Amino acid sequence: MGILEDKSRARLFYKYLSKVYDTVNPFIWNEQMRDEALAMLDIQEGDRVLDVGCGTGFATEGLLEHTQNVHGLDQSVHQLEKAWAKLGKHDPVSFYRGDAERLPFEDDSFDVVWSSGSIEYWPDPVATLRDMRRVVKPGGQVLVVGPNNPKSSVMQKVANAIMLFYDREEADRMFREAGYVDVEHREMGPTYDPDVAITTVARDPEGE
């Protein structure tokens, strides 16, 4: 387990990163990548969408272009404060402080669940993916963006000592173990590193 897969360390990390997050973030996760990921989803106007690990609200802003019924959750109050400053605390987005592994929502609450830049800090990704499947409606989509494994084996060891990195095969295993179907993966990234991220979209089995 990487050092930032410990929740207390991750919260401390984001306490300081939140001060520069919106300046640094576009070099790793930009609007073009966000739009490419959004295009993998079938969000209808009025759909209720949850943004897990919403951070400062970058992805949340993109989701608002597709539906006005968006809910954001994050464990870092410092990140949430940045999101509130952009979007307000209650309108147009309902924000919650909470844990991705224990989502404070009833079963079948959302049409779509989105998470970008969060899975790398989850101590138990499969359990968290199961809880996301719990809160999405039967047949609903779940999309997760996370860091793709570096190509170098040395860099893989360095990266995994910090937080979770994975590839298509591991993403497929996690999603299928969590009970999803129709699992699809796509690498994406800025022009200087076009496969830095891996985006996975999958569906909850309809009728379960």
N, CA and C atoms as a LAMMPS dump frame, in Angstrom:
ITEM: TIMESTEP
0
ITEM: NUMBER OF ATOMS
624
ITEM: BOX BOUNDS ff ff ff
-5.0000000000000000e+02 5.0000000000000000e+02
-5.0000000000000000e+02 5.0000000000000000e+02
-5.0000000000000000e+02 5.0000000000000000e+02
ITEM: ATOMS id mol type element x y z
1 1 1 N 0.849 -1.198 0
2 1 2 C 0 0 0
3 1 3 C 0.883 1.245 0
4 2 1 N 0.561 2.204 -0.876
5 2 2 C 1.325 3.437 -0.945
6 2 3 C 1.062 4.345 0.245
7 3 1 N 1.977 5.246 0.499
8 3 2 C 1.87 6.092 1.695
9 3 3 C 0.621 6.974 1.669
10 4 1 N 0.137 7.341 0.468
11 4 2 C -1.037 8.204 0.393
12 4 3 C -2.345 7.42 0.325
13 5 1 N -2.266 6.079 0.412
14 5 2 C -3.487 5.289 0.531
15 5 3 C -3.927 5.18 1.985
16 6 1 N -3.247 5.886 2.857
17 6 2 C -3.652 6.08 4.235
18 6 3 C -4.466 7.372 4.289
19 7 1 N -5.689 7.313 4.8
20 7 2 C -6.61 8.454 4.693
21 7 3 C -6.123 9.691 5.438
22 8 1 N -5.525 9.507 6.597
23 8 2 C -5.057 10.665 7.35
24 8 3 C -3.92 11.367 6.61
25 9 1 N -3.039 10.577 5.978
26 9 2 C -1.953 11.17 5.193
27 9 3 C -2.507 11.869 3.951
28 10 1 N -3.499 11.25 3.327
29 10 2 C -4.096 11.852 2.129
30 10 3 C -4.764 13.182 2.475
31 11 1 N -5.45 13.241 3.611
32 11 2 C -6.09 14.5 4.021
33 11 3 C -5.055 15.584 4.26
34 12 1 N -3.946 15.212 4.918
35 12 2 C -2.879 16.185 5.161
36 12 3 C -2.262 16.646 3.846
37 13 1 N -2.052 15.704 2.939
38 13 2 C -1.501 16.017 1.621
39 13 3 C -2.371 17.046 0.902
40 14 1 N -3.678 16.832 0.918
41 14 2 C -4.581 17.738 0.207
42 14 3 C -4.802 19.051 0.946
43 15 1 N -4.518 19.074 2.232
44 15 2 C -4.587 20.347 2.954
45 15 3 C -3.648 21.359 2.317
46 16 1 N -2.46 20.899 1.928
47 16 2 C -1.465 21.802 1.33
48 16 3 C -1.601 21.859 -0.196
49 17 1 N -1.94 20.727 -0.814
50 17 2 C -2.08 20.73 -2.267
51 17 3 C -3.244 21.605 -2.72
52 18 1 N -4.275 21.725 -1.887
53 18 2 C -5.449 22.507 -2.267
54 18 3 C -5.102 23.954 -2.591
55 19 1 N -4.019 24.456 -2.015
56 19 2 C -3.619 25.849 -2.244
57 19 3 C -3.167 26.076 -3.691
58 20 1 N -2.629 25.028 -4.337
59 20 2 C -2.104 25.185 -5.702
60 20 3 C -2.743 24.191 -6.674
61 21 1 N -3.726 23.456 -6.217
62 21 2 C -4.281 22.363 -7.011
63 21 3 C -4.763 22.821 -8.382
64 22 1 N -5.52 23.908 -8.427
65 22 2 C -6.091 24.35 -9.701
66 22 3 C -5.034 24.905 -10.652
67 23 1 N -3.866 25.249 -10.132
68 23 2 C -2.763 25.696 -10.982
69 23 3 C -2.005 24.509 -11.555
70 24 1 N -1.805 23.485 -10.725
71 24 2 C -1.036 22.306 -11.128
72 24 3 C -1.871 21.326 -11.945
73 25 1 N -3.134 21.176 -11.594
74 25 2 C -3.986 20.143 -12.17
75 25 3 C -4.041 20.125 -13.7
76 26 1 N -4.147 21.275 -14.397
77 26 2 C -4.263 21.238 -15.86
78 26 3 C -3.089 20.567 -16.577
79 27 1 N -1.936 20.45 -15.916
80 27 2 C -0.795 19.788 -16.544
81 27 3 C -0.952 18.266 -16.542
82 28 1 N -1.888 17.762 -15.726
83 28 2 C -2.094 16.316 -15.596
84 28 3 C -3.497 15.907 -16.045
85 29 1 N -4.476 16.735 -15.716
86 29 2 C -5.89 16.401 -15.958
87 29 3 C -6.559 17.672 -16.457
88 30 1 N -6.713 17.769 -17.796
89 30 2 C -7.17 19.02 -18.394
90 30 3 C -8.593 18.894 -18.956
91 31 1 N -9.09 19.995 -19.512
92 31 2 C -10.465 20.02 -19.998
93 31 3 C -10.689 19.041 -21.149
94 32 1 N -9.705 18.908 -22.016
95 32 2 C -9.851 17.981 -23.133
96 32 3 C -10.001 16.545 -22.628
97 33 1 N -9.199 16.169 -21.641
98 33 2 C -9.31 14.833 -21.063
99 33 3 C -10.665 14.663 -20.369
100 34 1 N -11.079 15.674 -19.637
101 34 2 C -12.369 15.615 -18.951
102 34 3 C -13.506 15.421 -19.953
103 35 1 N -13.463 16.177 -21.061
104 35 2 C -14.514 16.076 -22.068
105 35 3 C -14.502 14.716 -22.753
106 36 1 N -13.299 14.167 -22.952
107 36 2 C -13.189 12.837 -23.55
108 36 3 C -13.805 11.784 -22.631
109 37 1 N -13.559 11.922 -21.333
110 37 2 C -14.141 10.984 -20.369
111 37 3 C -15.655 11.152 -20.299
112 38 1 N -16.128 12.386 -20.3
113 38 2 C -17.573 12.641 -20.25
114 38 3 C -18.281 12.04 -21.46
115 39 1 N -17.599 12.038 -22.6
116 39 2 C -18.196 11.481 -23.824
117 39 3 C -18.385 9.97 -23.729
118 40 1 N -17.731 9.321 -22.776
119 40 2 C -17.89 7.882 -22.585
120 40 3 C -19.162 7.546 -21.817
121 41 1 N -19.808 8.568 -21.267
122 41 2 C -21.014 8.379 -20.473
123 41 3 C -22.249 8.789 -21.26
124 42 1 N -23.373 8.237 -20.854
125 42 2 C -24.658 8.6 -21.446
126 42 3 C -25.464 9.359 -20.396
127 43 1 N -25.083 10.616 -20.168
128 43 2 C -25.77 11.435 -19.17
129 43 3 C -26.911 12.181 -19.851
130 44 1 N -28.108 11.986 -19.325
131 44 2 C -29.283 12.67 -19.848
132 44 3 C -29.585 13.9 -18.985
133 45 1 N -30.195 14.901 -19.595
134 45 2 C -30.578 16.099 -18.85
135 45 3 C -31.494 15.708 -17.696
136 46 1 N -31.137 16.156 -16.507
137 46 2 C -31.926 15.821 -15.327
138 46 3 C -31.437 14.6 -14.578
139 47 1 N -30.494 13.846 -15.145
140 47 2 C -29.941 12.696 -14.431
141 47 3 C -29.285 13.148 -13.13
142 48 1 N -29.439 12.335 -12.113
143 48 2 C -28.801 12.605 -10.822
144 48 3 C -27.416 11.967 -10.837
145 49 1 N -26.367 12.8 -10.722
146 49 2 C -24.99 12.337 -10.882
147 49 3 C -24.19 12.624 -9.62
148 50 1 N -23.4 11.65 -9.188
149 50 2 C -22.525 11.8 -8.023
150 50 3 C -21.078 11.872 -8.477
151 51 1 N -20.352 12.881 -7.972
152 51 2 C -18.923 13.041 -8.228
153 51 3 C -18.18 12.662 -6.948
154 52 1 N -17.585 11.465 -6.934
155 52 2 C -16.891 10.939 -5.752
156 52 3 C -15.441 11.416 -5.778
157 53 1 N -15.017 12.086 -4.703
158 53 2 C -13.686 12.674 -4.672
159 53 3 C -13.648 13.908 -5.565
160 54 1 N -14.63 14.766 -5.393
161 54 2 C -14.825 15.901 -6.303
162 54 3 C -13.735 16.961 -6.195
163 55 1 N -12.98 16.957 -5.102
164 55 2 C -11.884 17.918 -4.96
165 55 3 C -12.345 19.349 -5.081
166 56 1 N -11.663 20.12 -5.901
167 56 2 C -11.977 21.547 -6.05
168 56 3 C -13.104 21.795 -7.055
169 57 1 N -13.679 20.727 -7.605
170 57 2 C -14.844 20.882 -8.467
171 57 3 C -14.561 20.955 -9.951
172 58 1 N -13.365 20.555 -10.374
173 58 2 C -13.023 20.637 -11.8
174 58 3 C -13.916 19.722 -12.634
175 59 1 N -14.01 18.461 -12.237
176 59 2 C -14.887 17.542 -12.968
177 59 3 C -16.351 17.906 -12.761
178 60 1 N -16.664 18.397 -11.572
179 60 2 C -18.041 18.792 -11.261
180 60 3 C -18.543 19.83 -12.256
181 61 1 N -17.68 20.782 -12.602
182 61 2 C -18.053 21.805 -13.58
183 61 3 C -18.387 21.177 -14.925
184 62 1 N -17.633 20.162 -15.325
185 62 2 C -17.916 19.477 -16.578
186 62 3 C -19.235 18.723 -16.529
187 63 1 N -19.518 18.083 -15.406
188 63 2 C -20.773 17.356 -15.253
189 63 3 C -21.973 18.292 -15.34
190 64 1 N -21.814 19.52 -14.842
191 64 2 C -22.901 20.499 -14.875
192 64 3 C -23.273 20.914 -16.298
193 65 1 N -22.385 20.66 -17.236
194 65 2 C -22.709 20.966 -18.633
195 65 3 C -23.685 19.952 -19.217
196 66 1 N -23.892 18.837 -18.501
197 66 2 C -24.768 17.77 -18.991
198 66 3 C -26.049 17.632 -18.169
199 67 1 N -25.99 17.965 -16.897
200 67 2 C -27.158 17.889 -16.032
201 67 3 C -26.991 18.877 -14.881
202 68 1 N -28.089 19.39 -14.381
203 68 2 C -28.038 20.323 -13.261
204 68 3 C -28.217 19.623 -11.916
205 69 1 N -28.34 18.3 -11.955
206 69 2 C -28.57 17.543 -10.72
207 69 3 C -27.277 16.825 -10.334
208 70 1 N -26.292 17.605 -9.853
209 70 2 C -24.962 17.073 -9.548
210 70 3 C -24.693 17.152 -8.047
211 71 1 N -24.071 16.102 -7.52
212 71 2 C -23.737 16.01 -6.1
213 71 3 C -22.256 15.666 -5.993
214 72 1 N -21.523 16.405 -5.153
215 72 2 C -20.094 16.198 -5.009
216 72 3 C -19.72 15.784 -3.6
217 73 1 N -18.816 14.804 -3.484
218 73 2 C -18.376 14.315 -2.172
219 73 3 C -16.86 14.288 -2.129
220 74 1 N -16.296 14.74 -1.001
221 74 2 C -14.853 14.676 -0.819
222 74 3 C -14.557 14.604 0.675
223 75 1 N -13.414 13.976 1.026
224 75 2 C -13.041 13.878 2.444
225 75 3 C -12.249 15.09 2.923
226 76 1 N -11.746 15.901 1.972
227 76 2 C -10.894 17.029 2.337
228 76 3 C -11.7 18.324 2.391
229 77 1 N -11.825 18.887 3.563
230 77 2 C -12.558 20.147 3.676
231 77 3 C -11.822 21.27 2.953
232 78 1 N -10.504 21.172 2.859
233 78 2 C -9.723 22.203 2.174
234 78 3 C -10.016 22.187 0.67
235 79 1 N -10.137 21 0.099
236 79 2 C -10.524 20.903 -1.306
237 79 3 C -11.957 21.389 -1.507
238 80 1 N -12.85 20.993 -0.607
239 80 2 C -14.241 21.406 -0.714
240 80 3 C -14.398 22.919 -0.626
241 81 1 N -13.593 23.546 0.206
242 81 2 C -13.675 25.011 0.319
243 81 3 C -13.392 25.682 -1.022
244 82 1 N -12.459 25.116 -1.788
245 82 2 C -12.169 25.646 -3.127
246 82 3 C -13.371 25.434 -4.053
247 83 1 N -14.001 24.273 -3.938
248 83 2 C -15.185 23.987 -4.76
249 83 3 C -16.335 24.91 -4.39
250 84 1 N -16.533 25.135 -3.08
251 84 2 C -17.606 26.039 -2.648
252 84 3 C -17.388 27.449 -3.184
253 85 1 N -16.137 27.869 -3.197
254 85 2 C -15.834 29.22 -3.687
255 85 3 C -16.194 29.363 -5.162
256 86 1 N -16.059 28.297 -5.921
257 86 2 C -16.388 28.335 -7.352
258 86 3 C -17.881 28.193 -7.607
259 87 1 N -18.507 27.263 -6.866
260 87 2 C -19.847 26.813 -7.252
261 87 3 C -20.913 27.033 -6.193
262 88 1 N -20.522 27.554 -5.033
263 88 2 C -21.499 27.671 -3.957
264 88 3 C -21.58 26.374 -3.176
265 89 1 N -22.061 26.47 -1.952
266 89 2 C -22.049 25.303 -1.07
267 89 3 C -23.238 24.375 -1.309
268 90 1 N -24.35 24.929 -1.809
269 90 2 C -25.564 24.129 -1.968
270 90 3 C -26.191 24.241 -3.357
271 91 1 N -25.852 25.244 -4.108
272 91 2 C -26.488 25.474 -5.399
273 91 3 C -25.47 26.077 -6.367
274 92 1 N -25.274 25.473 -7.555
275 92 2 C -26.079 24.428 -8.199
276 92 3 C -25.71 23.001 -7.808
277 93 1 N -24.636 22.823 -7.034
278 93 2 C -24.193 21.479 -6.644
279 93 3 C -24.444 21.273 -5.16
280 94 1 N -24.893 20.078 -4.797
281 94 2 C -24.992 19.709 -3.382
282 94 3 C -23.693 19.019 -2.998
283 95 1 N -22.939 19.628 -2.076
284 95 2 C -21.653 19.066 -1.662
285 95 3 C -21.776 18.369 -0.304
286 96 1 N -20.981 17.32 -0.133
287 96 2 C -20.974 16.548 1.106
288 96 3 C -19.521 16.246 1.472
289 97 1 N -19.22 16.3 2.749
290 97 2 C -17.919 15.824 3.207
291 97 3 C -18.1 14.38 3.653
292 98 1 N -17.349 13.475 3.037
293 98 2 C -17.539 12.075 3.375
294 98 3 C -16.482 11.186 2.748
295 99 1 N -16.596 9.907 3.032
296 99 2 C -15.619 8.888 2.669
297 99 3 C -16.114 8.105 1.453
298 100 1 N -15.271 7.985 0.443
299 100 2 C -15.638 7.239 -0.763
300 100 3 C -15.952 5.78 -0.453
301 101 1 N -15.341 5.236 0.594
302 101 2 C -15.567 3.823 0.935
303 101 3 C -16.876 3.601 1.669
304 102 1 N -17.453 4.655 2.215
305 102 2 C -18.723 4.553 2.942
306 102 3 C -19.612 5.7 2.476
307 103 1 N -20.13 5.57 1.295
308 103 2 C -20.907 6.659 0.696
309 103 3 C -22.19 6.894 1.499
310 104 1 N -22.451 8.139 1.9
311 104 2 C -23.602 8.435 2.769
312 104 3 C -24.902 8.61 1.977
313 105 1 N -25.197 7.637 1.116
314 105 2 C -26.385 7.719 0.267
315 105 3 C -27.096 6.37 0.26
316 106 1 N -28.392 6.42 -0.004
317 106 2 C -29.188 5.2 -0.061
318 106 3 C -28.885 4.421 -1.341
319 107 1 N -29.256 3.158 -1.34
320 107 2 C -29.105 2.331 -2.527
321 107 3 C -29.852 2.955 -3.701
322 108 1 N -29.305 2.779 -4.906
323 108 2 C -29.986 3.185 -6.147
324 108 3 C -30.344 4.66 -6.157
325 109 1 N -29.413 5.51 -5.687
326 109 2 C -29.695 6.938 -5.551
327 109 3 C -29.35 7.758 -6.785
328 110 1 N -28.446 7.241 -7.652
329 110 2 C -27.912 8.052 -8.748
330 110 3 C -28.007 7.32 -10.081
331 111 1 N -28.187 8.113 -11.132
332 111 2 C -28.197 7.556 -12.483
333 111 3 C -26.777 7.26 -12.965
334 112 1 N -25.832 8.1 -12.548
335 112 2 C -24.43 7.973 -12.947
336 112 3 C -23.547 8.294 -11.745
337 113 1 N -22.458 7.554 -11.576
338 113 2 C -21.442 7.87 -10.566
339 113 3 C -20.119 8.088 -11.291
340 114 1 N -19.47 9.188 -10.959
341 114 2 C -18.198 9.594 -11.586
342 114 3 C -17.153 9.743 -10.489
343 115 1 N -15.906 9.399 -10.812
344 115 2 C -14.808 9.652 -9.884
345 115 3 C -13.517 9.834 -10.675
346 116 1 N -12.867 10.966 -10.515
347 116 2 C -11.596 11.216 -11.209
348 116 3 C -10.555 11.699 -10.205
349 117 1 N -9.382 11.068 -10.243
350 117 2 C -8.303 11.468 -9.35
351 117 3 C -8.537 11.111 -7.904
352 118 1 N -9.255 10.024 -7.657
353 118 2 C -9.564 9.619 -6.289
354 118 3 C -9.159 8.184 -5.995
355 119 1 N -9.318 7.273 -6.967
356 119 2 C -9.087 5.844 -6.73
357 119 3 C -7.671 5.567 -6.231
358 120 1 N -6.709 6.396 -6.62
359 120 2 C -5.324 6.156 -6.224
360 120 3 C -5.108 6.272 -4.713
361 121 1 N -6.094 6.847 -3.989
362 121 2 C -5.982 7 -2.535
363 121 3 C -6.856 6.008 -1.777
364 122 1 N -7.583 5.14 -2.475
365 122 2 C -8.485 4.222 -1.795
366 122 3 C -7.713 3.02 -1.256
367 123 1 N -7.776 2.75 0.044
368 123 2 C -7.092 1.575 0.595
369 123 3 C -7.621 0.256 0.031
370 124 1 N -8.925 0.213 -0.283
371 124 2 C -9.526 -1.016 -0.808
372 124 3 C -10.385 -0.65 -2.023
373 125 1 N -9.779 -0.565 -3.208
374 125 2 C -10.516 -0.108 -4.388
375 125 3 C -11.735 -0.959 -4.736
376 126 1 N -11.638 -2.273 -4.598
377 126 2 C -12.764 -3.137 -4.966
378 126 3 C -13.955 -2.874 -4.052
379 127 1 N -13.711 -2.731 -2.748
380 127 2 C -14.804 -2.44 -1.815
381 127 3 C -15.451 -1.096 -2.136
382 128 1 N -14.633 -0.117 -2.518
383 128 2 C -15.17 1.198 -2.855
384 128 3 C -15.977 1.139 -4.14
385 129 1 N -15.494 0.392 -5.125
386 129 2 C -16.245 0.221 -6.367
387 129 3 C -17.579 -0.48 -6.106
388 130 1 N -17.596 -1.408 -5.165
389 130 2 C -18.85 -2.075 -4.805
390 130 3 C -19.828 -1.076 -4.198
391 131 1 N -19.318 -0.179 -3.354
392 131 2 C -20.217 0.793 -2.733
393 131 3 C -20.733 1.788 -3.771
394 132 1 N -19.913 2.129 -4.751
395 132 2 C -20.388 2.988 -5.833
396 132 3 C -21.471 2.273 -6.637
397 133 1 N -21.309 0.975 -6.839
398 133 2 C -22.339 0.201 -7.544
399 133 3 C -23.626 0.131 -6.726
400 134 1 N -23.47 0.12 -5.404
401 134 2 C -24.651 0.097 -4.536
402 134 3 C -25.512 1.335 -4.725
403 135 1 N -24.882 2.511 -4.862
404 135 2 C -25.655 3.756 -4.909
405 135 3 C -26.097 4.135 -6.315
406 136 1 N -25.583 3.439 -7.356
407 136 2 C -26.036 3.723 -8.719
408 136 3 C -27.27 2.856 -9
409 137 1 N -28.17 3.383 -9.799
410 137 2 C -29.398 2.654 -10.124
411 137 3 C -29.087 1.427 -10.982
412 138 1 N -29.932 0.407 -10.925
413 138 2 C -29.71 -0.775 -11.768
414 138 3 C -29.543 -0.376 -13.237
415 139 1 N -28.47 -0.859 -13.838
416 139 2 C -28.178 -0.51 -15.222
417 139 3 C -27.423 0.797 -15.383
418 140 1 N -27.173 1.513 -14.277
419 140 2 C -26.486 2.803 -14.333
420 140 3 C -24.99 2.656 -14.574
421 141 1 N -24.387 3.748 -15.018
422 141 2 C -22.962 3.741 -15.341
423 141 3 C -22.12 4.307 -14.2
424 142 1 N -20.92 3.741 -14.07
425 142 2 C -19.908 4.238 -13.136
426 142 3 C -18.625 4.457 -13.93
427 143 1 N -18.032 5.633 -13.778
428 143 2 C -16.78 5.958 -14.478
429 143 3 C -15.723 6.366 -13.473
430 144 1 N -14.523 5.811 -13.647
431 144 2 C -13.401 6.106 -12.756
432 144 3 C -12.169 6.451 -13.592
433 145 1 N -11.533 7.565 -13.256
434 145 2 C -10.268 7.957 -13.871
435 145 3 C -9.172 7.815 -12.83
436 146 1 N -8.121 7.077 -13.17
437 146 2 C -7.014 6.896 -12.245
438 146 3 C -5.684 6.917 -12.982
439 147 1 N -4.579 6.823 -12.245
440 147 2 C -3.25 6.895 -12.864
441 147 3 C -2.82 5.578 -13.493
442 148 1 N -2.452 5.649 -14.771
443 148 2 C -1.969 4.473 -15.487
444 148 3 C -0.57 4.101 -14.999
445 149 1 N -0.263 2.819 -15.023
446 149 2 C 1.062 2.346 -14.609
447 149 3 C 2.158 2.981 -15.466
448 150 1 N 3.221 3.494 -14.868
449 150 2 C 4.368 3.945 -15.672
450 150 3 C 4.944 2.781 -16.47
451 151 1 N 5.557 3.087 -17.605
452 151 2 C 6.108 2.031 -18.457
453 151 3 C 7.347 1.382 -17.845
454 152 1 N 8.155 2.166 -17.152
455 152 2 C 9.381 1.659 -16.55
456 152 3 C 9.072 0.89 -15.266
457 153 1 N 9.673 -0.296 -15.111
458 153 2 C 9.448 -1.088 -13.905
459 153 3 C 9.985 -0.379 -12.669
460 154 1 N 11.061 0.373 -12.831
461 154 2 C 11.612 1.146 -11.707
462 154 3 C 10.627 2.213 -11.277
463 155 1 N 10.066 2.942 -12.257
464 155 2 C 9.1 3.992 -11.937
465 155 3 C 7.813 3.406 -11.374
466 156 1 N 7.458 2.197 -11.8
467 156 2 C 6.285 1.54 -11.23
468 156 3 C 6.463 1.325 -9.73
469 157 1 N 7.667 0.868 -9.349
470 157 2 C 7.925 0.632 -7.924
471 157 3 C 7.879 1.927 -7.135
472 158 1 N 8.439 2.995 -7.699
473 158 2 C 8.411 4.309 -7.039
474 158 3 C 6.979 4.797 -6.906
475 159 1 N 6.223 4.714 -8.023
476 159 2 C 4.846 5.199 -8.03
477 159 3 C 3.99 4.435 -7.03
478 160 1 N 4.102 3.116 -7.015
479 160 2 C 3.263 2.301 -6.137
480 160 3 C 3.635 2.446 -4.665
481 161 1 N 4.824 2.952 -4.398
482 161 2 C 5.193 3.235 -3.006
483 161 3 C 4.463 4.474 -2.493
484 162 1 N 3.946 5.286 -3.418
485 162 2 C 3.254 6.518 -3.039
486 162 3 C 1.749 6.301 -2.991
487 163 1 N 1.192 5.713 -4.073
488 163 2 C -0.244 5.498 -4.136
489 163 3 C -0.526 4.434 -5.193
490 164 1 N -1.79 4.161 -5.439
491 164 2 C -2.171 3.103 -6.365
492 164 3 C -2.003 3.535 -7.816
493 165 1 N -1.246 2.763 -8.578
494 165 2 C -1.181 2.876 -10.033
495 165 3 C -1.597 1.516 -10.589
496 166 1 N -2.214 1.497 -11.765
497 166 2 C -2.683 0.218 -12.302
498 166 3 C -2.793 0.308 -13.821
499 167 1 N -3.04 -0.833 -14.473
500 167 2 C -3.171 -0.886 -15.923
501 167 3 C -4.553 -1.421 -16.285
502 168 1 N -4.782 -1.623 -17.587
503 168 2 C -6.082 -2.111 -18.061
504 168 3 C -6.458 -3.444 -17.414
505 169 1 N -5.49 -4.35 -17.347
506 169 2 C -5.766 -5.677 -16.8
507 169 3 C -6.211 -5.587 -15.34
508 170 1 N -5.517 -4.759 -14.567
509 170 2 C -5.879 -4.61 -13.154
510 170 3 C -7.211 -3.885 -13.011
511 171 1 N -7.442 -2.871 -13.837
512 171 2 C -8.728 -2.161 -13.802
513 171 3 C -9.866 -3.127 -14.115
514 172 1 N -9.652 -3.963 -15.116
515 172 2 C -10.675 -4.938 -15.492
516 172 3 C -10.967 -5.883 -14.331
517 173 1 N -9.896 -6.349 -13.693
518 173 2 C -10.082 -7.263 -12.557
519 173 3 C -10.875 -6.595 -11.437
520 174 1 N -10.525 -5.356 -11.091
521 174 2 C -11.186 -4.667 -9.98
522 174 3 C -12.668 -4.462 -10.259
523 175 1 N -12.969 -3.984 -11.461
524 175 2 C -14.373 -3.716 -11.789
525 175 3 C -15.199 -4.991 -11.855
526 176 1 N -14.631 -6.045 -12.437
527 176 2 C -15.394 -7.293 -12.544
528 176 3 C -15.549 -7.955 -11.17
529 177 1 N -14.526 -7.847 -10.332
530 177 2 C -14.637 -8.391 -8.975
531 177 3 C -15.686 -7.633 -8.169
532 178 1 N -15.86 -6.347 -8.486
533 178 2 C -16.879 -5.538 -7.809
534 178 3 C -18.278 -5.748 -8.393
535 179 1 N -18.376 -6.583 -9.446
536 179 2 C -19.688 -6.961 -9.943
537 179 3 C -20.2 -6.212 -11.156
538 180 1 N -19.322 -5.459 -11.833
539 180 2 C -19.757 -4.682 -12.991
540 180 3 C -19.748 -5.51 -14.27
541 181 1 N -20.493 -5.009 -15.254
542 181 2 C -20.487 -5.59 -16.595
543 181 3 C -20.207 -4.485 -17.608
544 182 1 N -20.001 -4.872 -18.859
545 182 2 C -19.742 -3.917 -19.952
546 182 3 C -18.593 -2.97 -19.592
547 183 1 N -17.489 -3.543 -19.153
548 183 2 C -16.331 -2.764 -18.699
549 183 3 C -15.507 -2.322 -19.911
550 184 1 N -15.226 -1.028 -19.977
551 184 2 C -14.466 -0.453 -21.098
552 184 3 C -13.373 0.452 -20.547
553 185 1 N -12.17 0.372 -21.123
554 185 2 C -11.039 1.175 -20.668
555 185 3 C -10.507 2.046 -21.801
556 186 1 N -9.976 3.205 -21.424
557 186 2 C -9.344 4.079 -22.41
558 186 3 C -8.208 4.84 -21.735
559 187 1 N -7.006 4.78 -22.339
560 187 2 C -5.911 5.592 -21.841
561 187 3 C -6.064 7.007 -22.393
562 188 1 N -5.681 7.994 -21.597
563 188 2 C -5.748 9.386 -22.031
564 188 3 C -4.731 10.214 -21.268
565 189 1 N -4.451 11.391 -21.799
566 189 2 C -3.488 12.263 -21.146
567 189 3 C -3.203 13.486 -21.99
568 190 1 N -2.45 14.429 -21.443
569 190 2 C -2.039 15.607 -22.217
570 190 3 C -1.092 15.19 -23.338
571 191 1 N -0.824 16.082 -24.263
572 191 2 C -0.028 15.732 -25.453
573 191 3 C 1.356 15.209 -25.104
574 192 1 N 1.963 15.702 -24.026
575 192 2 C 3.317 15.272 -23.683
576 192 3 C 3.347 13.902 -23.014
577 193 1 N 2.181 13.402 -22.565
578 193 2 C 2.111 12.086 -21.922
579 193 3 C 0.705 11.532 -22.151
580 194 1 N 0.404 11.054 -23.363
581 194 2 C -0.971 10.748 -23.76
582 194 3 C -1.622 9.552 -23.095
583 195 1 N -0.878 8.787 -22.301
584 195 2 C -1.503 7.656 -21.613
585 195 3 C -1.212 7.681 -20.11
586 196 1 N -1.116 8.875 -19.555
587 196 2 C -0.823 9.013 -18.128
588 196 3 C -1.986 8.549 -17.259
589 197 1 N -3.206 8.624 -17.809
590 197 2 C -4.4 8.239 -17.043
591 197 3 C -5.11 7.091 -17.728
592 198 1 N -5.833 6.329 -16.939
593 198 2 C -6.679 5.269 -17.487
594 198 3 C -8.104 5.518 -17.009
595 199 1 N -9.025 5.579 -17.96
596 199 2 C -10.429 5.825 -17.654
597 199 3 C -11.215 4.554 -17.905
598 200 1 N -11.985 4.148 -16.917
599 200 2 C -12.802 2.942 -17.02
600 200 3 C -14.258 3.315 -16.807
601 201 1 N -15.108 2.855 -17.704
602 201 2 C -16.544 3.013 -17.541
603 201 3 C -17.168 1.623 -17.558
604 202 1 N -18.128 1.41 -16.684
605 202 2 C -18.785 0.113 -16.573
606 202 3 C -20.221 0.33 -16.143
607 203 1 N -20.961 -0.742 -16.148
608 203 2 C -22.397 -0.651 -15.85
609 203 3 C -22.78 -1.636 -14.756
610 204 1 N -23.686 -1.183 -13.913
611 204 2 C -24.262 -2.081 -12.926
612 204 3 C -25.182 -3.062 -13.644
613 205 1 N -25.143 -4.352 -13.29
614 205 2 C -26.018 -5.315 -13.953
615 205 3 C -27.487 -4.943 -13.763
616 206 1 N -28.189 -4.759 -14.851
617 206 2 C -29.59 -4.325 -14.778
618 206 3 C -30.426 -5.381 -14.092
619 207 1 N -31.286 -4.918 -13.181
620 207 2 C -32.225 -5.831 -12.522
621 207 3 C -31.712 -6.432 -11.234
622 208 1 N -30.434 -6.177 -10.871
623 208 2 C -29.923 -6.739 -9.613
624 208 3 C -30.095 -5.73 -8.486
